[in-house]
């Protein structure tokens, strides 16, 4: 859970950098934008893989009906958000950004807002539930 929370912190920081960039009236140097977008994308992909391969399977296999339901709900919602991000990222190459800076800015703000809301829900609902699941396991191991 520490790693997932650290990735959320990194994504929030990178998101702020991107929001600062898109608040400008004109695009920055392409290398600057590509570097920040690349770091955000790499961190997001790594984060999603960890959730998909470790967290969600663990919650679904917990035997706890509420955790199974919650994990299923987040998996279903995240598929949509991940697909939206992939589509956004694929659409906005360097030529598209240069040709439609205001459009890129609007779409960037929308996708980052959606990801931020998702991270807030994970922090307030999903991660505490996962940590509660881990409590009996830690106590049993040390008991």
Residue frames as a rotation matrix with the C-alpha (Angstrom) as fourth column:
UNK 1
0.568 0.823 0.000 0.00
0.823 -0.568 0.000 0.00
0.000 0.000 -1.000 0.00
UNK 2
0.259 -0.562 -0.786 2.92
0.260 -0.743 0.617 2.30
-0.930 -0.364 -0.046 0.66
UNK 3
-0.743 -0.580 0.334 4.01
0.433 -0.035 0.901 1.97
-0.511 0.814 0.277 -2.97
UNK 4
-0.155 0.774 0.614 0.52
0.948 -0.059 0.313 2.70
0.278 0.631 -0.724 -4.32
UNK 5
0.736 0.410 -0.538 0.22
0.592 -0.775 0.219 5.79
-0.328 -0.480 -0.814 -2.12
UNK 6
-0.136 -0.868 -0.477 3.70
0.207 -0.496 0.843 6.97
-0.969 0.016 0.247 -3.20
UNK 7
-0.722 -0.065 0.688 2.67
0.685 0.072 0.725 6.58
-0.097 0.995 -0.008 -6.83
UNK 8
0.419 0.899 0.126 -0.44
0.897 -0.431 0.099 8.66
0.144 0.071 -0.987 -6.12
UNK 9
0.518 -0.299 -0.801 1.80
0.295 -0.817 0.496 11.38
-0.803 -0.493 -0.335 -4.69
UNK 10
-0.618 -0.783 0.075 4.03
0.294 -0.141 0.945 11.24
-0.729 0.606 0.317 -7.78
UNK 11
-0.393 0.555 0.733 1.02
0.900 0.069 0.431 11.36
0.189 0.829 -0.527 -10.10
UNK 12
0.662 0.642 -0.387 -0.40
0.719 -0.689 0.087 14.35
-0.211 -0.336 -0.918 -8.19
UNK 13
0.094 -0.723 -0.684 2.91
0.138 -0.671 0.729 16.20
-0.986 -0.162 0.037 -8.53
UNK 14
-0.814 -0.401 0.420 3.25
0.423 0.087 0.902 15.42
-0.398 0.912 0.099 -12.22
UNK 15
0.033 0.916 0.400 -0.39
0.991 -0.084 0.109 16.40
0.133 0.393 -0.910 -12.73
UNK 16
0.616 0.136 -0.776 0.31
0.412 -0.895 0.170 19.80
-0.672 -0.424 -0.608 -11.15
UNK 17
-0.482 -0.840 -0.251 3.27
0.096 -0.335 0.937 20.25
-0.871 0.428 0.242 -13.52
UNK 18
-0.688 0.280 0.670 1.02
0.725 0.240 0.645 19.43
0.020 0.930 -0.368 -16.48
UNK 19
0.423 0.897 -0.132 -1.72
0.902 -0.430 -0.031 21.75
-0.084 -0.106 -0.991 -15.22
UNK 20
0.226 -0.433 -0.873 0.82
0.161 -0.867 0.472 24.57
-0.961 -0.247 -0.127 -14.94
UNK 21
-0.798 -0.559 0.226 1.94
0.266 0.010 0.964 23.89
-0.541 0.829 0.141 -18.51
UNK 22
-0.458 0.676 0.578 -1.58
0.849 0.140 0.509 23.92
0.263 0.724 -0.638 -19.94
UNK 23
0.420 0.559 -0.715 -2.41
0.732 -0.674 -0.097 27.12
-0.536 -0.483 -0.693 -18.06
UNK 24
-0.512 -0.697 -0.503 0.03
0.186 -0.661 0.727 28.94
-0.839 0.278 0.468 -20.36
UNK 25
0.355 0.703 -0.616 -1.36
-0.436 -0.459 -0.774 30.78
-0.827 0.543 0.144 -23.39
UNK 26
0.483 -0.274 -0.831 1.03
-0.823 0.181 -0.538 28.99
0.298 0.944 -0.139 -25.76
UNK 27
0.959 -0.113 -0.258 2.62
0.155 0.977 0.148 25.56
0.235 -0.182 0.955 -25.85
UNK 28
0.529 -0.847 0.054 6.04
-0.444 -0.222 0.868 25.07
-0.723 -0.483 -0.494 -24.25
UNK 29
-0.342 -0.695 -0.632 8.96
-0.940 0.250 0.233 23.54
-0.004 0.674 -0.739 -26.09
UNK 30
0.480 0.601 -0.639 7.85
-0.651 0.732 0.200 20.11
0.589 0.320 0.743 -27.35
UNK 31
-0.271 -0.655 -0.705 10.65
0.076 0.716 -0.694 18.34
0.960 -0.242 -0.144 -25.45
UNK 32
-0.877 -0.016 0.480 9.51
-0.448 -0.334 -0.829 19.89
0.173 -0.942 0.286 -22.17
UNK 33
0.069 0.988 0.139 5.90
-0.995 0.078 -0.057 18.81
-0.067 -0.134 0.989 -22.64
UNK 34
0.405 0.048 -0.913 6.93
-0.424 0.895 -0.140 15.35
0.810 0.444 0.383 -23.86
UNK 35
-0.652 -0.726 -0.217 9.15
-0.104 0.369 -0.924 14.82
0.751 -0.580 -0.316 -20.80
UNK 36
-0.729 0.427 0.535 6.41
-0.651 -0.190 -0.735 15.62
-0.212 -0.884 0.417 -18.28
UNK 37
0.347 0.888 -0.302 3.75
-0.936 0.347 -0.056 13.70
0.056 0.302 0.952 -20.20
UNK 38
0.096 -0.395 -0.914 6.11
-0.331 0.853 -0.404 10.73
0.939 0.341 -0.049 -20.49
UNK 39
-0.898 -0.428 0.101 6.83
-0.208 0.211 -0.955 10.68
0.388 -0.879 -0.278 -16.75
UNK 40
-0.340 0.860 0.381 3.10
-0.875 -0.140 -0.464 10.94
-0.346 -0.491 0.799 -16.00
UNK 41
0.450 0.527 -0.721 2.24
-0.804 0.591 -0.070 8.16
0.389 0.611 0.689 -18.45
UNK 42
-0.273 -0.653 -0.707 5.00
-0.202 0.757 -0.621 5.83
0.941 -0.027 -0.339 -17.18
UNK 43
-0.931 -0.048 0.362 4.00
-0.363 0.009 -0.932 6.37
0.042 -0.999 -0.026 -13.55
UNK 44
-0.047 0.995 0.093 0.31
-0.958 -0.019 -0.287 5.86
-0.283 -0.103 0.953 -14.32
UNK 45
0.358 0.146 -0.922 0.93
-0.621 0.774 -0.119 2.66
0.697 0.616 0.368 -16.28
UNK 46
-0.648 -0.665 -0.371 3.17
-0.104 0.561 -0.821 1.25
0.754 -0.494 -0.433 -13.53
UNK 47
-0.771 0.423 0.476 0.53
-0.598 -0.227 -0.769 2.16
-0.217 -0.877 0.428 -10.94
UNK 48
0.237 0.935 -0.265 -2.32
-0.971 0.220 -0.092 0.56
-0.028 0.280 0.960 -12.88
UNK 49
0.043 -0.288 -0.957 -0.35
-0.378 0.882 -0.282 -2.64
0.925 0.374 -0.071 -13.42
UNK 50
-0.915 -0.401 0.033 0.32
-0.158 0.284 -0.946 -2.92
0.370 -0.871 -0.323 -9.69
UNK 51
-0.416 0.844 0.338 -3.36
-0.795 -0.157 -0.586 -2.45
-0.441 -0.512 0.737 -8.92
UNK 52
0.375 0.634 -0.677 -4.49
-0.900 0.423 -0.102 -4.84
0.221 0.647 0.729 -11.66
UNK 53
0.072 -0.451 -0.890 -1.97
-0.270 0.850 -0.452 -7.59
0.960 0.273 -0.061 -10.91
UNK 54
-0.800 -0.466 -0.379 -1.72
0.233 0.340 -0.911 -7.35
0.553 -0.817 -0.163 -7.12
UNK 55
-0.898 0.391 0.200 -4.36
-0.392 -0.510 -0.765 -5.26
-0.197 -0.766 0.612 -5.34
UNK 56
-0.098 0.962 -0.257 -7.57
-0.991 -0.071 0.110 -6.15
0.088 0.265 0.960 -7.17
UNK 57
-0.013 0.099 -0.995 -6.92
-0.249 0.963 0.099 -9.92
0.968 0.249 0.012 -7.32
UNK 58
-0.879 -0.357 -0.317 -6.09
0.218 0.291 -0.932 -9.91
0.425 -0.888 -0.178 -3.60
UNK 59
-0.729 0.661 0.177 -9.29
-0.617 -0.522 -0.588 -8.05
-0.297 -0.538 0.789 -2.74
UNK 60
0.061 0.781 -0.621 -11.41
-0.907 0.303 0.292 -10.26
0.416 0.545 0.727 -4.98
UNK 61
-0.075 -0.183 -0.980 -9.90
-0.002 0.983 -0.183 -13.40
0.997 -0.012 -0.074 -3.43
UNK 62
-0.718 -0.302 0.628 -10.36
-0.540 -0.328 -0.775 -12.14
0.440 -0.895 0.073 0.15
UNK 63
-0.629 0.586 -0.510 -13.64
0.639 0.764 0.090 -13.96
0.442 -0.270 -0.855 0.68
UNK 64
-0.592 0.418 -0.689 -15.09
0.369 -0.620 -0.693 -10.69
-0.716 -0.664 0.213 1.99
UNK 65
0.077 0.746 0.661 -18.26
0.970 0.096 -0.222 -9.88
-0.229 0.659 -0.717 0.06
UNK 66
0.843 0.265 -0.467 -17.91
0.238 -0.964 -0.118 -6.10
-0.482 -0.011 -0.876 0.47
UNK 67
-0.037 -0.936 -0.349 -14.24
-0.312 -0.321 0.894 -6.06
-0.950 0.142 -0.280 -0.59
UNK 68
-0.550 -0.100 0.829 -15.05
0.626 0.608 0.489 -8.21
-0.553 0.788 -0.272 -3.61
UNK 69
0.490 0.816 0.306 -17.86
0.850 -0.368 -0.378 -5.82
-0.196 0.445 -0.874 -4.58
UNK 70
0.715 -0.261 -0.649 -15.69
-0.087 -0.954 0.288 -2.74
-0.694 -0.149 -0.704 -4.04
UNK 71
-0.394 -0.913 0.106 -12.80
-0.059 0.140 0.988 -4.18
-0.917 0.383 -0.109 -6.05
UNK 72
-0.303 0.363 0.881 -15.15
0.886 0.448 0.120 -5.11
-0.351 0.817 -0.458 -8.88
UNK 73
0.761 0.629 -0.160 -16.61
0.562 -0.762 -0.323 -1.61
-0.325 0.156 -0.933 -8.92
UNK 74
0.404 -0.692 -0.599 -13.18
-0.341 -0.721 0.603 0.03
-0.849 -0.039 -0.528 -9.09
UNK 75
-0.557 -0.589 0.586 -11.96
0.294 0.520 0.802 -2.37
-0.777 0.619 -0.117 -11.78
UNK 76
0.120 0.705 0.699 -15.02
0.966 0.079 -0.246 -1.62
-0.229 0.705 -0.671 -13.91
UNK 77
0.900 0.239 -0.364 -14.62
0.212 -0.971 -0.115 2.15
-0.381 0.026 -0.924 -13.50
UNK 78
0.138 -0.943 -0.305 -10.85
-0.247 -0.330 0.911 2.10
-0.959 -0.050 -0.278 -14.03
UNK 79
-0.262 -0.194 0.945 -11.15
0.758 0.566 0.326 0.28
-0.598 0.801 -0.001 -17.34
UNK 80
0.657 0.594 0.463 -13.08
0.752 -0.554 -0.356 3.24
0.045 0.583 -0.811 -18.68
UNK 81
0.870 -0.351 -0.346 -10.66
-0.189 -0.886 0.423 5.79
-0.455 -0.303 -0.837 -17.25
UNK 82
-0.098 -0.946 0.310 -7.60
0.077 0.303 0.950 3.90
-0.992 0.117 0.043 -18.49
UNK 83
-0.031 0.173 0.984 -9.12
0.956 0.292 -0.021 3.65
-0.291 0.941 -0.174 -21.97
UNK 84
0.914 0.400 0.070 -9.88
0.405 -0.889 -0.215 7.38
-0.024 0.225 -0.974 -21.93
UNK 85
0.526 -0.789 -0.316 -6.29
-0.306 -0.523 0.796 8.17
-0.794 -0.322 -0.516 -20.98
UNK 86
-0.285 -0.626 0.726 -4.88
0.479 0.563 0.674 5.89
-0.830 0.540 0.140 -23.68
UNK 87
0.334 0.497 0.801 -7.12
0.942 -0.158 -0.295 7.54
-0.020 0.853 -0.521 -26.30
UNK 88
0.968 -0.012 -0.251 -6.16
0.030 -0.986 0.166 11.02
-0.250 -0.168 -0.954 -25.08
UNK 89
0.232 -0.972 -0.032 -2.45
-0.197 -0.079 0.977 10.18
-0.953 -0.220 -0.209 -25.09
UNK 90
-0.255 -0.290 0.922 -2.57
0.743 0.552 0.379 8.60
-0.619 0.782 0.075 -28.55
UNK 91
0.606 0.612 0.508 -4.53
0.795 -0.461 -0.394 11.50
-0.007 0.643 -0.766 -30.05
UNK 92
0.987 -0.127 -0.099 -2.32
-0.112 -0.983 0.148 14.32
-0.116 -0.135 -0.984 -28.77
UNK 93
0.308 -0.921 0.238 0.99
0.946 0.323 0.029 13.93
-0.104 0.216 0.971 -30.53
UNK 94
-0.448 -0.618 -0.646 3.31
0.558 -0.758 0.337 16.88
-0.698 -0.210 0.684 -31.03
UNK 95
-0.923 0.098 0.371 1.68
0.275 -0.506 0.818 18.03
0.268 0.857 0.440 -34.32
UNK 96
0.000 0.999 -0.052 -1.84
0.699 0.037 0.714 17.87
0.715 -0.036 -0.698 -32.82
UNK 97
0.188 -0.009 -0.982 -0.78
0.897 -0.407 0.176 19.85
-0.401 -0.914 -0.068 -29.75
UNK 98
-0.767 -0.563 -0.307 0.81
0.376 -0.783 0.495 22.54
-0.519 0.264 0.813 -31.92
UNK 99
-0.790 0.491 0.367 -2.26
0.294 -0.221 0.930 22.71
0.538 0.842 0.030 -34.17
UNK 100
0.235 0.949 0.212 -4.82
0.037 -0.227 0.973 22.95
0.971 -0.221 -0.089 -31.34
UNK 101
-0.779 -0.626 -0.019 -3.25
0.085 -0.076 -0.993 24.15
0.621 -0.776 0.113 -28.10
UNK 102
-0.477 0.642 0.600 -6.60
-0.871 -0.434 -0.229 25.22
0.113 -0.633 0.766 -26.53
UNK 103
0.528 0.692 -0.493 -8.14
-0.641 0.705 0.303 21.82
0.557 0.156 0.816 -27.34
UNK 104
-0.075 -0.663 -0.745 -5.15
0.242 0.712 -0.659 20.00
0.967 -0.230 0.107 -25.89
UNK 105
-0.856 -0.261 0.447 -5.37
-0.300 -0.453 -0.839 22.11
0.421 -0.852 0.310 -22.74
UNK 106
-0.007 0.946 0.324 -9.11
-0.982 -0.067 0.174 21.39
0.186 -0.317 0.930 -22.28
UNK 107
0.635 0.262 -0.726 -8.65
-0.292 0.952 0.089 17.64
0.715 0.156 0.682 -22.78
UNK 108
-0.398 -0.845 -0.356 -5.60
0.176 0.311 -0.934 17.52
0.900 -0.435 0.024 -20.53
UNK 109
-0.714 0.197 0.672 -7.46
-0.666 -0.490 -0.563 19.27
0.219 -0.849 0.481 -17.72
UNK 110
0.349 0.937 -0.029 -10.43
-0.897 0.343 0.278 16.91
0.271 -0.071 0.960 -18.13
UNK 111
0.471 -0.209 -0.857 -8.36
0.018 0.974 -0.228 13.72
0.882 0.092 0.462 -18.08
UNK 112
-0.648 -0.761 -0.040 -6.23
0.096 -0.030 -0.995 14.90
0.756 -0.648 0.093 -15.15
UNK 113
-0.414 0.604 0.681 -9.35
-0.890 -0.425 -0.165 15.90
0.190 -0.674 0.714 -13.19
UNK 114
0.616 0.674 -0.408 -10.85
-0.605 0.736 0.302 12.45
0.504 0.061 0.862 -13.77
UNK 115
0.088 -0.681 -0.727 -7.66
0.294 0.715 -0.634 10.73
0.952 -0.158 0.262 -12.62
UNK 116
-0.785 -0.368 0.498 -7.44
-0.293 -0.488 -0.822 13.00
0.546 -0.791 0.275 -9.55
UNK 117
0.061 0.890 0.453 -11.01
-0.977 -0.039 0.210 12.17
0.204 -0.455 0.867 -8.56
UNK 118
0.645 0.119 -0.755 -10.25
-0.174 0.985 0.005 8.48
0.744 0.128 0.656 -8.98
UNK 119
-0.380 -0.870 -0.315 -7.14
0.239 0.237 -0.942 8.72
0.894 -0.433 0.118 -6.79
UNK 120
-0.597 0.239 0.765 -9.17
-0.729 -0.559 -0.395 10.53
0.333 -0.794 0.508 -4.10
UNK 121
0.527 0.850 -0.004 -11.72
-0.796 0.496 0.347 7.70
0.297 -0.179 0.938 -4.08
UNK 122
0.368 -0.474 -0.800 -8.98
0.169 0.880 -0.443 5.09
0.914 0.028 0.404 -3.90
UNK 123
-0.682 -0.699 0.214 -7.39
-0.028 -0.267 -0.963 6.92
0.731 -0.663 0.163 -0.97
UNK 124
-0.520 0.533 0.668 -10.69
-0.848 -0.419 -0.326 7.32
0.106 -0.736 0.669 0.89
UNK 125
0.518 0.843 0.145 -12.44
-0.848 0.528 -0.041 4.02
-0.111 -0.102 0.989 0.07
UNK 126
0.793 -0.126 -0.596 -10.33
-0.223 0.850 -0.477 1.35
0.567 0.512 0.646 -1.58
UNK 127
-0.181 -0.977 -0.113 -6.98
-0.189 0.148 -0.971 1.63
0.965 -0.154 -0.212 0.18
UNK 128
-0.397 0.064 0.916 -8.44
-0.915 -0.104 -0.389 1.75
0.071 -0.992 0.100 3.71
UNK 129
0.714 0.690 0.124 -10.47
-0.690 0.722 -0.046 -1.39
-0.121 -0.053 0.991 2.87
UNK 130
0.581 -0.582 -0.569 -7.35
-0.064 0.664 -0.745 -3.12
0.811 0.469 0.348 1.56
UNK 131
-0.459 -0.773 0.438 -5.44
-0.502 -0.182 -0.846 -2.11
0.733 -0.608 -0.305 4.68
UNK 132
0.095 0.570 0.816 -8.20
-0.978 0.207 -0.031 -3.54
-0.187 -0.795 0.577 6.89
UNK 133
0.901 0.188 -0.390 -7.85
-0.312 0.907 -0.283 -6.81
0.301 0.377 0.876 4.98
UNK 134
0.132 -0.958 -0.255 -4.14
-0.073 0.247 -0.966 -6.81
0.989 0.146 -0.037 5.69
UNK 135
-0.023 -0.123 0.992 -4.61
-0.930 -0.362 -0.066 -6.28
0.367 -0.924 -0.106 9.46
UNK 136
0.780 0.331 0.531 -5.69
-0.546 0.775 0.318 -9.86
-0.307 -0.538 0.785 10.26
UNK 137
0.830 -0.522 -0.194 -2.91
0.228 0.636 -0.737 -11.21
0.508 0.568 0.647 8.06
UNK 138
-0.037 -0.877 0.479 -0.26
-0.349 -0.437 -0.829 -9.15
0.936 -0.198 -0.290 9.88
UNK 139
0.139 0.160 0.977 -1.66
-0.989 -0.025 0.145 -10.09
0.047 -0.987 0.155 13.31
UNK 140
0.965 0.237 0.114 -1.78
-0.239 0.971 0.007 -13.79
-0.109 -0.033 0.994 12.40
UNK 141
0.557 -0.818 -0.140 1.81
0.191 0.291 -0.937 -13.70
0.808 0.496 0.319 11.16
UNK 142
-0.354 -0.730 0.584 3.02
-0.411 -0.439 -0.799 -12.06
0.840 -0.523 -0.144 14.35
UNK 143
0.339 0.623 0.705 0.69
-0.911 0.030 0.412 -13.89
0.235 -0.782 0.577 16.72
